[in-house]
Amino acid sequence: MAESFGVDAERYDRARPRYPDALVERIVAASPGPDVLDVGCGTGIEARQFQAAGCTVLGVDPDARMAEFARRTGVEVEVATFEAWDPAGRTFDAVVAGQAWHWVDPEAGAVKAARVLRAGGRLAVFAHAFDPPPPVAEAFATVYRRVVPDSPFDGRPPGQGPAVYQQMFATFADGIREAGGFGDPEQWRFDWEQSYTRDEWLDLLPTTGGLTRLPAATVEEVLEGVGAAIDSMGGAFTMPCTTVAVTAVRTATA
């Protein structure tokens, strides 16, 4: 599934939310220099944000389609999984991963990050957590379970909320501790809001993991049900969002 998102890289880049400027600024300010390695860079969403903040960014992503899109937007990308990627002696001031660290083995990834970070460098892995309004979430779950009854997913919409995501963030932190070479991991939290029209939300949904590998007709059936729910709410909604970063500093000695 990690390599399924490139099926429509243009839609992914257009529809996926950006990261809070305050998060990018805090990572840059807390890193010893401007050289950033972006793990699972995808289409380059966060890479471009770090470039705009004055950083030099190298991306690594396993999906050649996503990498090619990112290159067209001005991001240098090497195609590989992070665990298999060869740094060729290069080191960085920050290693970041946006909506991607859950595709990386949490301990092996932290070990690799420690290997390529300079002393005092920062590892920062972050993700969005959000819950759409109940009518939208319930419509998605109902139609998803009906049209994909044998799916390993339970029909929840993307994000699944801050409470559910806390377990994932705890796993990230445990992996950093077990890897060694880092100070104690911290959590940084950034709260914000995002408004969506019906069309904007339906543009986003096919870029999420539960839908990227389904037949087009099945996806359309899901979107029809969710769209009807949004129509009943007036055609748009605003939802609270949270972006959480798990971050730690590379110590001078492993």
C-alpha positions as CSV (number, residue, x, y, z in Angstrom):
1,M,0.0,0.0,0.0
2,A,2.9,2.4,0.7
3,E,3.6,2.4,-3.1
4,S,-0.1,2.8,-4.1
5,F,-0.4,6.5,-3.6
6,G,1.4,7.4,-6.8
7,V,-1.5,6.1,-8.9
8,D,-2.6,9.7,-9.1
9,A,0.3,11.8,-7.9
10,E,-1.2,15.1,-9.2
11,R,-4.4,14.6,-7.2
12,Y,-2.4,13.6,-4.1
13,D,-0.3,16.8,-4.3
14,R,-3.4,18.9,-5.0
15,A,-5.7,17.5,-2.3
16,R,-3.5,16.5,0.6
17,P,-3.2,19.2,3.3
18,R,0.0,21.1,3.9
19,Y,1.7,21.3,7.3
20,P,1.4,24.2,9.7
21,D,4.0,26.9,9.0
22,A,4.7,26.9,12.8
23,L,5.8,23.3,12.7
24,V,8.2,23.8,9.8
25,E,9.6,27.0,11.4
26,R,10.1,25.2,14.8
27,I,12.0,22.3,13.2
28,V,14.2,24.7,11.2
29,A,15.0,26.8,14.3
30,A,15.7,23.7,16.4
31,S,18.1,22.2,13.8
32,P,21.8,23.1,13.6
33,G,21.8,23.8,9.9
34,P,19.7,23.9,6.7
35,D,20.4,20.4,5.3
36,V,17.2,18.3,5.4
37,L,16.5,14.7,4.5
38,D,12.8,14.1,3.8
39,V,11.9,10.5,4.3
40,G,8.9,9.3,2.2
41,C,8.7,12.7,0.6
42,G,5.9,11.7,-1.8
43,T,5.1,14.5,-4.2
44,G,7.2,17.0,-2.2
45,I,4.6,18.7,-0.1
46,E,6.6,19.2,3.0
47,A,9.9,19.3,1.1
48,R,8.7,22.5,-0.7
49,Q,7.7,24.0,2.6
50,F,11.2,23.4,4.0
51,Q,12.7,24.8,0.8
52,A,10.6,27.9,1.3
53,A,12.0,28.2,4.8
54,G,15.5,28.3,3.4
55,C,16.5,24.7,3.6
56,T,18.3,22.4,1.1
57,V,16.2,19.3,0.9
58,L,16.9,15.8,-0.4
59,G,13.9,13.5,-0.6
60,V,13.7,9.7,-0.5
61,D,10.6,7.8,-1.6
62,P,10.0,4.2,-2.8
63,D,7.4,5.3,-5.4
64,A,9.1,6.4,-8.7
65,R,5.8,8.1,-9.8
66,M,5.7,10.3,-6.7
67,A,9.4,11.0,-7.0
68,E,9.1,12.1,-10.6
69,F,6.3,14.5,-9.7
70,A,8.4,16.0,-6.8
71,R,11.3,16.4,-9.2
72,R,9.1,18.5,-11.5
73,T,8.3,20.8,-8.6
74,G,12.0,21.4,-7.9
75,V,12.7,18.7,-5.2
76,E,15.7,16.4,-5.6
77,V,14.6,12.8,-4.9
78,E,16.2,9.4,-4.8
79,V,14.0,6.3,-5.2
80,A,14.3,3.8,-2.4
81,T,12.8,2.7,0.9
82,F,14.5,4.5,3.7
83,E,15.8,1.3,5.2
84,A,17.5,0.3,1.9
85,W,18.6,3.8,0.9
86,D,22.4,4.4,0.6
87,P,23.4,7.7,2.1
88,A,26.8,7.4,0.5
89,G,28.5,9.2,3.4
90,R,26.1,12.1,3.3
91,T,24.9,13.7,6.6
92,F,22.1,16.1,7.4
93,D,21.0,18.6,10.0
94,A,17.4,17.3,10.1
95,V,15.6,14.1,9.1
96,V,11.9,14.7,8.7
97,A,8.9,12.5,7.6
98,G,5.4,13.8,7.0
99,Q,2.6,11.2,7.0
100,A,5.2,8.6,6.2
101,W,7.0,7.2,9.2
102,H,4.3,4.5,9.8
103,W,5.6,2.9,6.5
104,V,9.1,2.7,8.0
105,D,10.2,0.2,10.7
106,P,10.2,2.5,13.7
107,E,13.4,1.2,15.3
108,A,15.3,0.5,12.0
109,G,14.3,3.9,10.7
110,A,15.5,5.6,13.9
111,V,18.8,3.8,13.7
112,K,19.2,4.9,10.0
113,A,18.3,8.5,11.0
114,A,20.9,8.5,13.7
115,R,23.5,7.3,11.2
116,V,22.9,10.2,8.8
117,L,22.3,13.0,11.3
118,R,25.1,15.2,12.4
119,A,25.6,15.6,16.2
120,G,22.9,18.0,17.4
121,G,20.8,17.2,14.3
122,R,17.0,16.6,14.7
123,L,14.7,13.8,13.8
124,A,11.1,15.0,13.4
125,V,8.3,12.7,12.3
126,F,4.9,14.1,12.1
127,A,1.3,13.4,10.9
128,H,-2.1,15.0,10.8
129,A,-5.0,13.7,13.0
130,F,-8.5,14.8,12.4
131,D,-12.1,13.7,12.5
132,P,-14.6,14.9,9.8
133,P,-18.1,15.7,11.2
134,P,-20.1,12.7,12.3
135,P,-22.5,12.7,9.3
136,V,-19.5,12.6,6.9
137,A,-17.7,9.9,8.9
138,E,-20.8,7.8,9.3
139,A,-21.7,8.0,5.6
140,F,-18.1,6.9,4.7
141,A,-18.2,4.0,7.1
142,T,-21.6,2.8,6.0
143,V,-21.0,2.8,2.3
144,Y,-17.4,1.5,2.6
145,R,-18.5,-1.5,4.6
146,R,-21.3,-2.2,2.1
147,V,-19.1,-2.0,-1.1
148,V,-15.9,-3.4,0.4
149,P,-17.1,-6.0,3.0
150,D,-13.9,-8.0,2.9
151,S,-11.6,-5.1,3.4
152,P,-9.1,-5.2,6.3
153,F,-10.1,-1.6,7.0
154,D,-13.0,-1.0,9.4
155,G,-14.5,1.8,7.2
156,R,-13.2,4.7,9.3
157,P,-12.4,7.9,7.4
158,P,-8.8,9.1,7.1
159,G,-7.1,10.6,10.2
160,Q,-9.2,8.6,12.8
161,G,-8.7,11.3,15.4
162,P,-6.0,12.4,17.8
163,A,-6.9,9.7,20.4
164,V,-6.3,6.9,17.9
165,Y,-3.2,8.4,16.5
166,Q,-1.6,8.7,20.0
167,Q,-0.8,5.0,19.8
168,M,1.1,5.5,16.6
169,F,3.0,8.5,18.0
170,A,3.9,6.4,21.1
171,T,5.3,3.7,18.7
172,F,7.4,6.3,17.0
173,A,8.8,7.5,20.3
174,D,9.5,3.9,21.5
175,G,11.4,3.2,18.3
176,I,13.6,6.3,18.8
177,R,14.4,5.3,22.4
178,E,15.2,1.7,21.4
179,A,17.5,2.8,18.6
180,G,19.8,4.8,20.8
181,G,21.8,7.8,19.7
182,F,19.0,10.3,20.6
183,G,17.9,12.3,23.6
184,D,14.5,11.8,25.0
185,P,11.8,12.2,22.3
186,E,9.3,15.0,22.7
187,Q,5.8,15.6,21.2
188,W,5.0,18.9,19.6
189,R,1.3,19.7,18.9
190,F,-0.2,22.2,16.5
191,D,-3.9,22.8,16.3
192,W,-5.6,24.3,13.3
193,E,-8.8,24.2,11.2
194,Q,-9.5,23.2,7.6
195,S,-12.6,24.0,5.6
196,Y,-13.7,21.7,2.8
197,T,-16.3,22.1,0.1
198,R,-18.0,18.9,-1.1
199,D,-15.7,18.7,-4.2
200,E,-12.6,19.4,-2.2
201,W,-13.3,16.5,0.3
202,L,-14.2,14.1,-2.5
203,D,-11.0,15.1,-4.2
204,L,-9.0,14.2,-1.1
205,L,-10.7,10.8,-0.3
206,P,-9.3,8.8,-3.2
207,T,-5.7,9.7,-2.0
208,T,-6.2,7.8,1.3
209,G,-5.0,4.3,2.0
210,G,-8.5,2.7,2.1
211,L,-9.3,3.8,-1.5
212,T,-6.1,3.9,-3.5
213,R,-6.2,0.3,-4.6
214,L,-10.0,-0.1,-5.2
215,P,-11.6,-0.2,-8.6
216,A,-12.7,3.1,-10.0
217,A,-16.4,2.1,-9.9
218,T,-16.2,1.2,-6.2
219,V,-14.4,4.5,-5.4
220,E,-17.2,6.4,-7.2
221,E,-19.8,4.6,-5.1
222,V,-18.1,5.5,-1.9
223,L,-17.8,9.1,-3.0
224,E,-21.4,9.3,-4.0
225,G,-22.5,8.3,-0.5
226,V,-20.1,10.7,1.2
227,G,-21.1,13.5,-1.2
228,A,-24.8,13.1,-0.3
229,A,-23.9,13.5,3.4
230,I,-22.0,16.7,2.7
231,D,-24.9,18.0,0.5
232,S,-27.2,17.5,3.5
233,M,-24.9,19.7,5.5
234,G,-25.1,22.6,3.0
235,G,-22.2,21.4,0.8
236,A,-19.3,22.3,3.0
237,F,-17.9,21.8,6.5
238,T,-15.0,23.0,8.7
239,M,-13.2,20.5,11.0
240,P,-10.6,20.9,13.7
241,C,-7.2,19.3,12.9
242,T,-4.1,18.5,14.9
243,T,-0.6,17.9,13.6
244,V,1.7,16.1,16.0
245,A,5.5,15.8,15.7
246,V,7.6,13.2,17.6
247,T,11.1,14.7,17.7
248,A,14.5,14.0,19.2
249,V,18.0,15.4,19.0
250,R,20.9,13.3,17.8
251,T,23.4,13.1,20.7
252,A,27.1,13.5,20.2
253,T,27.8,9.8,20.7
254,A,25.6,6.8,19.8
